[in-house]
Amino acid sequence: MRKIVYIAIFILISCNDKIKKEEACNLVSANTNLVDFVNPLMGTDSSFELSNGNTYPAIATPWGMNFWTPMTSKMGDGWTYKYDENKIRGIKQTHQPSPWINDYAAFSLMAVTGNLKFQEDERQSWFSHKAETVTPYHYSVYLADYDVTAEVAPTERSAHFKFTFPKNQSYILLDGFFKGSMVKIIPEERKIIGYCRNNSGGVPDNFHNYFVAEFDKDFELTHTWGDKWTLQENSKENKGEHVGAIVGFKTKRAEAVHVKVASSFISLQQAQLNLDREIGADSFETTKTKAKTAWEKELGKIKIEDDNIDNIRTFYSCLYRVLLFPRQLHEIDAQNQTVHYSPYNGEVLPGYMFTDNGFWDTFRAVFPFFNLMYPELNAQIMEGLANTYKESGWLPEWASPGHRDCMVGSNSAPNIADAFLKGVAMKDTDVLLEAMLKNATTSDGRPVSSGGSPLKSVGREGIEYYNKLGYVPYDVGINENAARTLEYAYADFTIAKMAEKLGKEDIAESFYKRSLNYKNLFDSETGWMRGKNEDGTFQSPFNPLKWGDAFTEGNSLHYTWSVFHDINGLMELMGGKKAFENKLDEVFNMPPDFDNSYYGFTIHEIREMQIMNMGNYAHGNQPIQHMIYLYNYANASHKAQEKVREVLTKLYSPTPDGYCGDEDNGQTSAWYVFSALGFYPVTPAVNEYVIGSPLFKKAMLHLENGNTFEILAPNNSSENLYINSATLNDNPHDKSYLNFEDIQNGGELYFEMNKTPNKNWASDADAVPYSLSSHLKQ
C-alpha cells in the first residue's frame, strides 16, 4: 500500500514540475468514462431557507422529455429529494425545473413486500446513501424496510425499472398523483396504462400525461385505490382526483421484476410508440448502457486534463446540469415526424418544442454555451420559440410547460439575437424578429394568470412607460421597475444588433438609442442605479442595500452592473476607469450588510450572500454573476483573475452542498463551465468572451463544425492563478477577451500562469472587451 501512495505522490510532484505544453497532467485517461465523474447529488442538500443548489438527482438523458428521481418528500413538495432525509416514497417521473416552479405530469413507482402498504406516508422505506448508487444514467437504492433493491435507467421518453425482491409476497405500486389521474390494469398484457394531470399552472384544459407500464411477470393480484386512499381490492380500473394501481406476485429470493415505462403528452398510443421505439426488447443493462453512451457522447465534447480530481468532478457535474434543460417536449409520431402537444393552445402540431426554462437565468451563460458547442440543438430550440409565438402570440420567458408567472425581463431577445449573430441556422428569423418587436412595443393581449392578471414574465410589463419616459417608474405600482428598465435596455441592444445584421437600419438605430436608457436610472450622487418616479425624481428614501423593491432578488449593488452592452458607458457615468474599479472593489470589501424590509424576512438569496464571506457579492443569484469580469474593462484583469479563481474553488464542489445558491436550469453551472475554461460571455449578442483565470492545465473543445480548440495552462496551480502572458495560435495575445470566431476556427490558446499578477498584461486602452459607447465613437 505504501508503494502505491509513494508512486501517486511522485506522479503529482512530477506533474507539477513540468510546464511544457505537451506535458500537461492528465487524470482523464483515454479509457475513463467521463460520466462517472458526475455527481447528480451535487446541490441536493438544500431547503427553503438555504439553497446549496436546490437540485434533485435527475436520472435522464441529455435534454430528455422525462427525468426520473427518488422522492424523499411528500407528493407536491418542490423539494422532492432532500439529501438529509432518510426515507424514500417512490421513484417518480418528473419535469420539475425548480422547486419554486414545482412539478407537472408526475407519477411514481414503488415496491413493497409483506403486508400491503400503499399510502405514501406508510409505504416509505428507510434507505442510506451508503446503499445508493447515483449516476445520470442509472439509479439504484436499497429499500431497507422491504429488502428490495430498486433501479431505474432512462431514455428520452421512457425508462427501464428493475426491482430485485426477496422471497415474499411482493407488490409494485403505480401512483397517479393528485389533480386528476386514471389507471387501468390489463393483466393479460402484463400492463398498466393511464394518465396523470398534476401541474402547477401553465397548461391548457385538455392537458394529460399518458403512461404505459409493461411488466415481465404475470400479476397474481390486482388492486387500485381511489380518492382519499380508498383501497378497492381486486379491481382493475380507477379514475378520480388521485388514484393508483397495485399489482402483486409471489417472488423468490433475488428475483428481478422488470418494468418498462413510457409516457406521452399526446396519447396512450404515442406513449406505447415511445416505449416500443426507445426500449422495445432491450434488456435493463442495454438501456443502462445506451443512456451511459448518450452522456459520454456529450460530456466528451470537452476533455479536461488536470491533477485535481475534485475540480474535474465539479466540472463534469456542472456540465451535466447544463445539458438537462430546456427539455424536449416534442415527440416522434408513427410517420417519424416531429410533433408536439402545445402547452399553449392544447393542439398537437408539427415541429419542435422545448420547455422548462427561465430565461432571466439562462440567457446569461446557458444559451451562449449552446451557441458555442451546440448550434444544431439551438436551431431546434429557436424553432420551438417561434412555435411558441405562433401558438400563444408571445415569446416565452418562463415556460413550465406553458407560460408561467415568474421573474421579469425580456430575455428571449438576447437568446434569439445571440443565436442569429453566432450563425445558428434559424428557420423563422422574420417570425422571431416580429415577436421580439412585439415584446418591445406593446403589452396588449398578454396572457393572464388564473387570477386574471397579466403574467409578469410574458411581454414587458410597464412597456408604455418605458417607451415614453425611457424607464419604468418606481411609483406607478410596478414592482422591480429598475430591474425591468435595465433588462429592457439590454434586450433593446440585442434587437438592434440583430436588425443591423438583417439590414433593417431604421430599427437598429431606434433600438441602439433605446439601449442607452440605462443612463436614466444612474444616480450620480450615490454612484448606483436607483428607482425613478414618473415625474423624473429619484425614489426616496434610497438604500442601495435594500433587496427587492425596485430590483429583482438583489439590490442596487448587484443590479448596477446590468449594463452588459455598454460597460464603458457605465464607467464614464461613474467617473472613469479608476472610479469604476474602486466601485467594484467596494462591493467585495464591505461587510455583507443588507436590508430585507421589502420581503419582511431574510430570503434564502440574502442568506447565501451573507455567509459566503465575499462582502456584498451574491454569486448564488444570477444578476451579479458577470460582475467579476468587469474588472477587465478597467484594465484591471488581474483582479478578475483572482476573484474568478476564488469563486471556482471556494463556492463550488462536487458534493451535496456544492453550490452557493440556486442552480437554476444550468445557469450557475454554466458560469462554472465557462469560467473553468478561462472565459465568460458577459455580453450575449456580441462575438466576444471575457477572459478570467483558467482552472485546468488543459481543456479540449471538440466543436460541432469538426474543429478542435485547445486551452493550455500547463503550469497552472492553486498558487499560479494569474495570467503572466498568453498566445493564440502561437501569436502574442494581449487582449482580455477572446473572439467567438477564434474558437470556432479551432486552434490553441496558451496561458503562462504565475503566482503574482502581471498588471501589464492586457493593459492597453484597446485591450478591453466591447462596449457600445466605444463602438459608436469609432
C-alpha positions in Angstrom: 0.0 0.0 0.0 2.8 2.4 0.9 4.4 1.8 -2.5 1.2 2.9 -4.3 1.0 6.1 -2.2 4.6 6.9 -2.9 4.1 6.4 -6.6 1.0 8.6 -6.6 2.9 11.4 -4.7 5.8 11.1 -7.2 3.4 11.4 -10.1 1.7 14.5 -8.7 5.0 16.2 -7.8 6.4 15.3 -11.3 3.3 16.7 -12.9 3.5 20.0 -11.1 7.1 20.3 -12.0 6.5 20.1 -15.8 5.4 23.2 -17.5 5.8 22.4 -21.2 2.6 22.4 -23.3 2.7 18.8 -24.2 3.3 17.6 -20.6 0.1 18.9 -19.0 -1.0 16.4 -16.4 -4.0 14.1 -17.2 -6.2 12.4 -14.7 -8.8 11.8 -17.5 -7.3 8.9 -19.4 -8.4 7.7 -22.8 -10.5 4.9 -21.2 -12.1 6.9 -18.4 -15.8 7.3 -18.5 -16.4 11.0 -18.0 -20.0 10.4 -16.9 -18.6 8.7 -13.8 -17.1 12.0 -12.7 -20.6 13.4 -12.4 -22.3 13.6 -9.0 -26.1 14.1 -9.6 -26.4 14.7 -5.8 -24.4 17.9 -6.1 -26.8 20.6 -4.8 -29.4 18.3 -3.2 -28.6 19.3 0.4 -31.0 22.3 0.2 -34.0 23.7 1.8 -36.5 26.6 1.6 -34.3 28.6 4.0 -30.9 27.9 2.4 -30.1 26.7 -1.1 -27.0 24.8 -1.9 -28.3 24.3 -5.4 -32.0 23.4 -4.9 -31.4 20.4 -7.3 -32.6 16.8 -7.3 -30.8 13.8 -8.8 -32.1 13.8 -12.4 -31.8 10.3 -13.9 -32.2 11.2 -17.5 -30.6 11.5 -20.9 -29.4 15.0 -22.1 -32.4 17.2 -22.7 -34.8 14.3 -22.3 -38.5 14.8 -22.2 -38.8 12.9 -18.9 -36.5 12.7 -15.9 -36.7 10.2 -13.0 -35.8 10.9 -9.4 -36.3 9.3 -6.0 -38.8 11.0 -3.7 -37.9 11.6 -0.1 -40.6 14.2 0.3 -44.4 14.1 0.0 -46.2 14.4 -3.2 -46.3 18.0 -4.3 -43.3 19.2 -2.3 -41.0 21.1 -4.6 -38.0 19.9 -2.6 -38.7 16.3 -3.8 -35.3 14.9 -2.8 -33.6 16.3 0.3 -30.2 14.8 0.9 -30.6 14.8 4.7 -33.8 12.9 4.6 -33.7 9.1 5.1 -36.9 7.6 3.7 -38.0 7.1 0.1 -41.6 7.1 -1.0 -41.1 6.1 -4.6 -39.2 6.9 -7.8 -41.1 9.4 -9.9 -41.2 10.7 -13.4 -40.5 14.4 -13.1 -40.4 17.5 -15.2 -39.6 19.9 -12.5 -37.2 22.7 -13.4 -37.1 24.3 -10.0 -38.6 23.8 -6.5 -40.1 27.3 -6.8 -41.9 26.4 -10.1 -42.7 22.8 -8.8 -43.6 19.8 -10.9 -46.1 18.7 -13.5 -47.1 15.4 -15.2 -45.5 13.4 -12.3 -46.3 9.8 -11.4 -44.2 7.3 -9.4 -43.4 3.6 -9.0 -42.6 2.0 -5.6 -42.0 -1.6 -4.5 -43.2 -3.1 -1.1 -43.3 -6.6 0.4 -45.2 -8.4 3.1 -48.2 -6.6 4.4 -49.5 -4.2 1.7 -48.7 -0.5 2.4 -49.7 1.9 -0.4 -50.4 5.3 1.3 -47.3 7.4 0.8 -46.6 8.0 4.5 -47.0 4.3 5.3 -45.2 2.8 2.3 -42.0 4.9 2.6 -38.8 2.9 3.4 -35.7 3.7 5.2 -32.6 4.0 3.0 -29.0 5.0 3.3 -26.7 6.9 0.9 -24.2 4.1 1.6 -26.6 1.8 -0.2 -27.5 4.2 -3.0 -25.8 4.5 -6.4 -26.5 7.7 -8.3 -25.3 8.4 -11.8 -27.0 10.3 -14.6 -27.7 7.0 -16.4 -28.6 4.7 -13.5 -30.1 5.0 -10.1 -30.1 2.2 -7.5 -31.3 2.2 -3.9 -31.8 -0.5 -1.2 -35.3 -0.2 0.3 -34.4 -1.5 3.7 -38.0 -2.0 5.1 -38.8 -4.3 2.2 -35.4 -5.9 1.4 -35.8 -4.7 -2.2 -33.3 -3.1 -4.5 -34.9 -0.6 -6.8 -33.2 0.5 -10.0 -34.0 2.7 -13.0 -32.2 3.6 -16.3 -33.6 6.3 -18.6 -34.2 7.1 -22.2 -35.5 10.3 -23.6 -39.2 9.5 -23.1 -39.1 6.1 -21.4 -37.4 4.3 -18.5 -36.5 0.8 -17.5 -37.0 -0.3 -13.9 -35.6 -3.3 -12.2 -36.8 -4.4 -8.8 -34.9 -7.2 -7.1 -37.2 -8.8 -4.5 -36.7 -11.2 -1.5 -38.8 -14.4 -1.1 -42.1 -12.8 -0.1 -45.4 -11.5 -1.2 -44.3 -8.6 -3.3 -46.1 -5.6 -4.9 -45.3 -2.8 -7.3 -47.4 0.4 -6.9 -48.0 3.0 -9.6 -49.1 6.3 -8.0 -51.0 8.6 -10.5 -50.7 11.6 -8.2 -53.3 14.2 -7.4 -55.2 16.8 -9.5 -56.7 14.2 -11.8 -55.5 10.7 -12.7 -56.6 7.4 -14.2 -55.2 3.8 -14.1 -56.2 0.7 -15.9 -54.6 -2.7 -15.2 -54.5 -5.1 -18.2 -53.3 -8.5 -16.7 -53.4 -10.4 -20.0 -50.9 -7.9 -21.4 -48.9 -7.5 -18.1 -49.6 -3.8 -18.4 -50.8 -0.7 -16.6 -52.0 2.3 -18.6 -53.4 5.6 -17.6 -52.7 9.3 -17.3 -51.9 12.0 -14.8 -52.8 15.6 -14.9 -51.0 17.2 -12.0 -49.5 20.6 -12.7 -48.6 23.9 -11.1 -50.0 26.1 -13.9 -49.1 26.8 -17.5 -51.4 24.1 -19.1 -54.5 24.1 -21.3 -57.7 22.4 -20.1 -57.0 19.2 -22.0 -53.6 18.6 -20.5 -52.7 14.9 -19.8 -49.6 12.9 -19.4 -50.4 9.4 -20.7 -48.3 6.5 -19.5 -47.8 2.8 -20.3 -46.0 0.4 -17.9 -45.1 -3.1 -19.2 -44.1 -5.9 -16.7 -42.2 -9.1 -17.4 -44.1 -11.1 -14.8 -47.7 -12.2 -14.5 -49.9 -10.5 -11.9 -51.2 -12.7 -9.2 -53.5 -9.9 -7.8 -54.6 -6.5 -8.9 -56.0 -3.7 -6.7 -56.5 0.0 -7.3 -57.0 2.9 -4.9 -59.4 5.8 -5.3 -59.7 9.2 -3.8 -58.7 9.6 -0.2 -56.5 6.5 -0.4 -59.5 4.2 -0.6 -58.4 0.7 -1.5 -60.5 -1.2 -4.0 -59.4 -4.8 -3.9 -59.4 -7.0 -7.0 -60.2 -4.0 -9.2 -58.5 -3.2 -12.4 -59.5 0.4 -13.2 -59.9 3.7 -11.3 -60.3 7.3 -12.1 -60.5 10.4 -9.9 -58.7 13.2 -8.2 -55.9 10.8 -7.0 -55.8 7.2 -7.9 -53.2 4.4 -8.2 -52.7 0.8 -9.2 -51.2 -2.2 -7.3 -50.0 -5.4 -8.9 -48.8 -8.3 -6.7 -46.9 -11.6 -7.1 -45.0 -14.2 -5.2 -41.3 -13.7 -5.6 -38.3 -15.9 -5.0 -35.2 -14.6 -3.3 -33.2 -12.3 -5.6 -35.9 -12.5 -8.3 -35.9 -9.4 -10.5 -39.1 -7.9 -11.9 -38.6 -5.5 -14.8 -41.0 -2.7 -15.7 -40.6 -0.7 -18.9 -42.4 2.7 -18.7 -43.0 5.4 -21.2 -45.3 8.5 -21.4 -46.6 10.9 -23.9 -48.4 14.3 -23.8 -50.2 13.3 -27.0 -52.0 10.0 -26.4 -51.7 6.5 -25.0 -50.9 5.2 -28.5 -48.0 7.7 -28.7 -46.8 6.6 -25.2 -46.8 3.0 -26.5 -44.9 4.0 -29.6 -42.3 5.9 -27.5 -41.8 2.7 -25.4 -41.5 0.4 -28.4 -39.2 2.7 -30.2 -36.8 3.7 -27.3 -36.7 0.4 -25.3 -38.6 -2.3 -27.1 -37.0 -5.7 -26.4 -33.8 -4.2 -24.8 -32.6 -5.6 -21.5 -32.1 -3.5 -18.5 -28.3 -3.5 -19.0 -28.8 -2.4 -22.6 -31.0 0.5 -21.6 -28.5 1.5 -19.0 -25.6 1.2 -21.4 -27.4 3.3 -24.1 -28.0 6.1 -21.5 -24.4 6.0 -20.4 -23.3 6.2 -24.0 -25.6 9.2 -24.6 -23.9 11.0 -21.7 -20.5 10.0 -22.7 -21.0 11.5 -26.2 -22.0 14.9 -24.9 -19.5 15.1 -22.0 -16.7 14.0 -24.3 -17.1 17.2 -26.3 -15.0 18.9 -23.7 -11.9 17.0 -22.4 -10.2 18.2 -19.3 -6.6 17.4 -18.2 -5.5 18.3 -14.7 -4.1 16.9 -11.4 -7.0 18.0 -9.2 -9.7 15.3 -9.2 -12.3 17.3 -7.3 -12.1 20.1 -9.9 -12.6 17.6 -12.6 -15.6 16.1 -10.8 -17.1 19.6 -10.2 -16.6 20.4 -13.9 -18.4 17.4 -15.3 -21.1 17.6 -12.6 -21.8 21.2 -13.7 -21.7 20.3 -17.4 -24.3 17.5 -16.7 -26.6 20.2 -15.3 -26.1 22.5 -18.3 -27.2 19.6 -20.6 -30.5 18.9 -18.9 -32.6 22.0 -19.7 -34.5 23.1 -21.6 -36.2 19.7 -22.1 -37.7 18.4 -25.2 -41.5 18.5 -25.3 -41.7 17.1 -28.8 -42.2 13.5 -29.8 -41.8 11.4 -33.0 -45.1 10.1 -34.4 -45.9 6.9 -36.3 -44.8 8.6 -39.5 -41.5 9.6 -38.0 -42.4 13.2 -38.0 -41.5 15.6 -35.1 -44.7 16.7 -33.4 -45.6 18.3 -30.1 -48.5 18.8 -27.8 -48.8 22.5 -27.4 -48.9 23.7 -23.8 -50.2 27.0 -25.2 -53.3 26.0 -27.2 -53.7 22.3 -26.4 -53.3 21.2 -30.0 -50.9 18.6 -31.5 -48.8 20.4 -34.0 -45.8 19.7 -36.2 -42.3 20.8 -35.2 -40.0 21.2 -32.2 -41.0 22.4 -28.7 -38.8 22.8 -25.7 -39.8 23.9 -22.2 -38.8 24.2 -18.5 -36.6 27.2 -18.7 -36.4 30.6 -17.2 -34.6 33.0 -19.5 -34.0 35.5 -16.7 -31.4 32.9 -15.5 -30.2 31.2 -18.7 -29.7 34.0 -21.2 -26.5 34.8 -19.3 -24.4 31.7 -20.0 -26.5 28.6 -20.8 -27.7 29.7 -24.3 -24.3 31.2 -25.1 -22.9 27.8 -24.3 -25.3 26.2 -26.7 -24.3 28.6 -29.4 -20.6 27.7 -28.8 -21.0 24.0 -28.5 -24.5 23.0 -29.8 -25.6 25.3 -32.6 -27.7 22.5 -34.2 -29.6 21.9 -30.9 -30.1 25.7 -30.5 -31.5 25.9 -34.0 -34.2 23.4 -32.8 -34.8 25.5 -29.7 -35.2 28.6 -31.8 -37.8 26.8 -33.9 -39.5 25.9 -30.7 -39.5 29.6 -29.6 -41.1 30.5 -33.0 -43.7 27.8 -32.5 -44.5 29.2 -29.0 -45.1 32.7 -30.5 -47.3 31.2 -33.3 -49.3 29.2 -30.7 -49.7 31.8 -28.0 -48.9 35.2 -29.6 -45.9 35.7 -27.3 -42.4 34.6 -26.7 -41.8 32.5 -23.6 -39.8 34.0 -20.8 -40.5 31.3 -18.1 -42.1 28.1 -19.5 -43.1 25.0 -17.5 -44.7 23.6 -19.6 -46.5 26.8 -20.9 -46.2 30.4 -19.8 -45.6 30.8 -16.1 -45.9 33.9 -13.9 -42.3 34.1 -12.7 -39.4 36.6 -12.9 -39.1 39.7 -15.1 -37.4 41.0 -18.2 -37.5 40.4 -21.9 -34.7 37.9 -22.1 -35.9 35.8 -25.0 -34.5 38.6 -27.1 -30.8 38.0 -26.2 -31.3 34.3 -26.8 -32.6 34.8 -30.2 -30.2 37.6 -31.2 -27.2 35.8 -29.9 -28.1 32.6 -31.8 -28.7 34.6 -35.0 -25.5 36.5 -34.7 -23.5 33.4 -33.9 -24.6 31.8 -37.2 -27.2 29.4 -35.9 -29.4 28.2 -38.8 -32.8 29.7 -37.9 -35.8 28.8 -40.0 -38.1 31.5 -38.7 -35.9 34.6 -38.5 -38.7 37.0 -39.6 -41.2 35.5 -37.2 -38.8 35.7 -34.3 -37.9 39.3 -35.1 -41.6 40.2 -35.3 -42.1 38.5 -31.9 -39.1 40.5 -30.4 -40.5 43.7 -31.7 -44.0 42.9 -30.3 -42.5 42.3 -26.9 -40.8 45.7 -27.1 -43.7 47.8 -28.3 -47.0 46.6 -26.6 -48.5 44.9 -23.6 -51.9 44.5 -25.1 -53.2 40.9 -25.0 -50.7 39.5 -22.7 -51.7 36.0 -21.3 -53.3 36.2 -17.9 -52.9 34.1 -14.7 -55.7 32.1 -13.1 -56.4 35.2 -11.1 -57.0 37.3 -14.2 -53.9 39.5 -14.0 -51.3 39.6 -16.9 -48.4 37.2 -16.5 -45.5 39.3 -15.4 -43.0 37.1 -17.3 -44.6 37.5 -20.7 -44.1 40.6 -22.7 -42.7 43.7 -21.0 -44.7 45.0 -18.0 -44.6 48.8 -18.0 -43.6 49.0 -21.6 -45.7 52.0 -22.3 -44.0 53.9 -19.6 -40.6 52.6 -20.7 -41.1 53.7 -24.3 -42.4 57.1 -23.3 -40.1 58.0 -20.4 -37.1 55.8 -21.1 -37.6 53.9 -17.8 -40.3 52.1 -15.9 -41.3 54.4 -13.0 -40.9 53.5 -9.3 -44.2 55.0 -8.2 -46.8 53.6 -10.6 -47.4 50.2 -9.0 -45.0 48.1 -11.0 -42.6 46.2 -8.8 -39.0 45.6 -9.7 -39.1 48.6 -12.0 -35.4 49.4 -12.1 -34.5 45.8 -12.9 -37.0 45.8 -15.7 -35.6 49.0 -17.1 -32.1 47.7 -17.1 -33.0 44.4 -18.7 -35.2 46.0 -21.3 -32.4 48.3 -22.3 -30.0 45.4 -22.8 -32.7 43.5 -24.7 -33.1 46.6 -27.0 -29.4 46.4 -27.7 -29.7 42.8 -28.8 -32.7 43.7 -31.1 -30.6 46.4 -32.6 -27.7 44.1 -33.3 -29.9 41.6 -35.0 -31.8 44.2 -37.0 -28.5 45.7 -38.1 -27.2 42.4 -39.5 -30.6 41.9 -41.3 -30.1 45.3 -42.9 -33.0 46.9 -41.1 -31.2 50.2 -40.3 -34.2 52.2 -39.0 -35.0 49.5 -36.4 -31.3 49.2 -35.5 -30.9 52.9 -35.0 -34.0 53.2 -32.9 -33.1 50.3 -30.6 -29.5 51.3 -30.2 -30.8 54.6 -28.9 -33.3 52.9 -26.5 -30.5 50.6 -25.2 -28.9 53.7 -23.6 -32.0 54.1 -21.3 -29.9 52.5 -18.5 -28.4 56.0 -18.1 -31.8 57.3 -16.9 -31.5 55.3 -13.6 -27.9 56.2 -12.7 -27.8 58.4 -9.7 -24.6 60.4 -9.8 -24.9 61.4 -6.2 -24.7 57.8 -4.8 -23.0 56.2 -7.8 -25.6 53.5 -8.0 -28.7 52.6 -10.1 -31.8 53.9 -8.4 -35.6 53.7 -9.0 -37.0 56.9 -10.6 -40.5 58.3 -10.2 -42.8 59.2 -13.1 -42.1 62.9 -12.5 -38.3 62.3 -13.0 -37.3 62.5 -9.4 -35.4 59.6 -7.8 -37.1 57.3 -5.3 -36.6 58.5 -1.7 -35.6 57.3 0.7 -33.0 55.1 -1.1 -30.9 52.4 0.5 -28.6 50.7 -2.1 -28.5 47.6 0.2 -32.3 47.1 0.0 -33.2 43.8 -1.7 -36.2 43.7 -3.9 -38.4 46.8 -4.3 -37.0 48.4 -7.4 -34.9 45.3 -8.1 -35.3 41.6 -8.6 -33.9 39.3 -6.0 -31.0 41.6 -5.4 -30.2 45.2 -4.5 -28.7 48.2 -6.3 -25.1 47.0 -5.7 -26.0 43.9 -7.7 -28.1 45.4 -10.5 -26.0 48.5 -11.2 -23.7 46.3 -13.3 -26.5 45.0 -15.5 -25.4 47.2 -18.4 -23.9 44.2 -20.3 -23.7 46.0 -23.6 -22.1 49.3 -22.5 -19.7 48.9 -19.6 -17.6 51.7 -20.8 -20.7 54.0 -20.8 -21.4 53.0 -17.2 -17.7 53.6 -16.4 -17.9 57.1 -17.7 -21.0 57.7 -15.5 -19.0 56.6 -12.5 -16.1 58.9 -13.3 -13.7 56.8 -15.3 -11.7 53.6 -15.0 -10.2 54.0 -11.6 -13.5 55.1 -10.0 -15.2 52.2 -11.7 -12.6 49.8 -10.4 -13.0 51.2 -6.9 -16.7 50.8 -7.1 -16.2 47.1 -8.0 -13.8 46.8 -5.0 -16.4 48.3 -2.7 -18.8 45.5 -3.3 -16.3 42.9 -2.2 -14.6 44.9 0.6 -17.8 45.9 2.5 -19.5 43.7 5.1 -22.4 41.5 3.8 -24.9 44.0 5.1 -28.5 44.0 3.8 -32.0 45.5 4.1 -34.7 42.8 3.9 -37.6 45.0 4.7 -39.3 44.6 1.3 -39.7 40.9 1.9 -40.3 41.1 5.7 -37.9 38.2 6.3 -34.4 37.1 5.1 -34.9 35.3 1.8 -32.5 32.5 1.0 -30.7 34.5 -1.6 -29.8 37.1 1.0 -28.6 34.4 3.5 -26.4 32.8 0.8 -24.7 36.1 0.2 -24.3 36.8 3.9 -22.5 33.5 4.7 -20.0 33.3 1.8 -17.6 35.9 3.1 -17.2 37.8 -0.2 -18.7 41.1 1.0 -21.9 42.0 -0.9 -21.1 39.8 -3.9 -24.0 37.4 -4.3 -22.8 34.7 -6.6 -25.7 32.5 -5.5 -28.1 34.5 -7.6 -27.8 35.5 -11.3 -27.9 39.3 -11.5 -24.3 39.8 -10.4 -22.6 36.6 -11.8 -20.9 38.5 -14.7 -19.7 41.3 -12.4 -16.2 40.0 -11.6 -15.3 40.0 -15.3 -16.0 43.8 -15.5 -12.5 44.4 -14.0 -11.2 43.7 -17.5 -13.0 46.7 -18.9 -11.0 48.9 -16.5 -7.6 47.2 -17.4 -7.6 45.6 -14.0 -7.9 42.0 -15.3 -5.7 40.6 -12.5 -8.5 41.3 -10.1 -10.9 39.4 -12.2 -8.4 36.5 -12.3 -8.1 36.5 -8.6 -11.9 36.7 -7.9 -12.9 34.2 -10.6 -10.5 31.6 -9.1 -11.8 32.3 -5.6 -15.4 31.6 -6.7 -14.4 28.5 -8.7 -12.5 26.9 -5.8 -14.5 28.2 -2.8 -18.1 28.3 -3.8 -18.4 25.1 -5.9 -17.6 21.5 -5.0 -18.9 18.0 -6.2 -20.8 17.4 -3.0 -24.5 17.7 -1.9 -23.8 21.2 -0.7 -21.7 22.0 -3.7 -23.5 25.2 -5.0 -23.7 28.6 -3.3 -27.3 29.2 -4.2 -30.0 28.1 -6.8 -28.5 26.2 -9.7 -31.4 27.3 -11.9 -31.7 25.3 -15.1 -28.0 25.1 -15.7 -27.0 28.8 -15.3 -25.0 28.7 -12.1 -23.4 25.5 -13.6 -22.7 27.2 -16.9 -20.9 30.0 -15.1 -18.6 27.4 -13.7 -18.1 25.6 -17.0 -17.2 28.8 -18.9 -15.1 30.2 -16.1 -13.2 27.0 -15.5 -12.3 27.0 -19.2 -11.0 30.5 -18.8 -13.6 32.9 -20.3 -17.2 34.0 -19.9 -19.9 35.6 -22.2 -20.5 38.9 -20.4 -22.5 40.2 -23.4 -24.5 37.7 -25.4 -25.1 39.1 -28.9 -21.5 40.2 -29.1 -18.9 37.9 -30.5 -16.5 38.1 -27.5 -15.8 36.2 -24.3 -14.1 38.0 -21.4 -11.0 36.2 -20.1 -10.7 35.2 -16.4 -8.4 32.6 -14.9 -8.4 29.1 -16.5 -8.7 26.4 -13.8 -7.2 23.5 -15.7 -3.9 22.6 -17.2 -5.6 21.6 -20.5 -9.0 21.7 -22.0 -10.0 20.5 -25.4 -13.3 21.7 -27.0 -14.5 19.4 -29.8 -16.7 21.7 -31.8 -19.7 20.8 -33.9 -18.0 22.0 -37.1 -15.3 19.4 -36.7 -12.6 21.8 -35.3 -10.8 21.5 -32.0 -9.9 24.4 -29.8 -7.3 23.8 -27.0 -6.8 25.8 -23.9 -3.4 25.2 -22.3 -2.1 26.4 -19.0 0.5 23.7 -18.0 2.0 25.5 -15.0 -1.5 26.2 -13.6 -1.9 25.6 -9.9 -3.8 26.9 -6.9 -0.9 29.4 -6.4 -0.4 30.2 -10.1 -3.7 31.7 -10.8 -2.6 34.9 -12.5 -2.1 35.2 -16.3 1.5 36.3 -17.0 1.2 36.1 -20.8 -0.9 34.4 -23.5 -0.6 33.3 -27.0 -3.3 32.5 -29.6 -2.1 30.1 -32.2 1.5 31.0 -31.2 0.9 34.7 -31.7 1.0 37.0 -28.6 -2.5 37.6 -27.2 -2.6 40.8 -25.2 -6.3 41.4 -25.0 -8.5 40.5 -22.1 -11.1 38.9 -24.4 -11.4 36.2 -27.0 -13.4 36.2 -30.2 -16.1 33.6 -30.9 -14.6 33.1 -34.4 -11.2 32.3 -32.9 -12.7 29.4 -31.0 -14.8 28.2 -33.9 -11.9 28.2 -36.3 -10.0 25.8 -34.0 -6.5 26.3 -32.6 -4.7 26.8 -29.4 -4.9 29.4 -26.6 -1.9 29.1 -24.3 -1.6 30.8 -20.9 1.6 31.1 -18.9 0.4 31.4 -15.3 2.1 33.0 -12.4 1.6 33.4 -8.6 1.9 37.2 -8.9 -0.3 39.4 -11.0 1.1 40.9 -14.3 -0.6 44.2 -14.4 0.9 45.0 -17.7 -0.9 42.1 -19.5 -3.9 43.4 -21.5 -3.2 46.9 -20.1 -3.6 48.9 -23.4 -6.7 51.0 -23.9 -7.8 48.8 -26.8 -7.2 45.6 -25.0 -10.6 45.7 -23.3 -13.9 44.0 -24.4 -16.7 45.5 -26.4 -18.8 48.5 -25.2 -21.5 50.2 -27.3 -20.3 53.7 -26.4 -16.7 52.9 -27.6 -18.1 51.3 -30.7 -20.2 54.4 -31.5 -17.2 56.7 -31.2 -15.2 54.7 -33.8 
